Amino acid sequence: PVIKLIPKNGKLLFLGYMEQGEKTFYYYALLTSNGTKYFQVVREPFFWERIYEIEGAGVPDFLLARLGVDI
């Protein structure tokens, strides 16, 4: 199975990804009129992909810096 992020409202931005060992972390920002929510999708061999809503501080700085986002 593949996780698909399809927002009902707002704009979903792919911020980038980071690899640590066999795990890959994908980061997304959902921009809405109520603010911004951040999501992390975790992919690792032999496990289902997992998605978490995280704080902005949990997104690596180098991914936010490319977009000019300040937390």
Buried (B, 14 or more C-beta within 10 A) or exposed (E): EEEEEEEEEBEBBEBBBBEEEEEBBBBBBBEEEEEBBBBBBBBBEEEEEEEEEBEBEBBEEEBBEEEEBEE
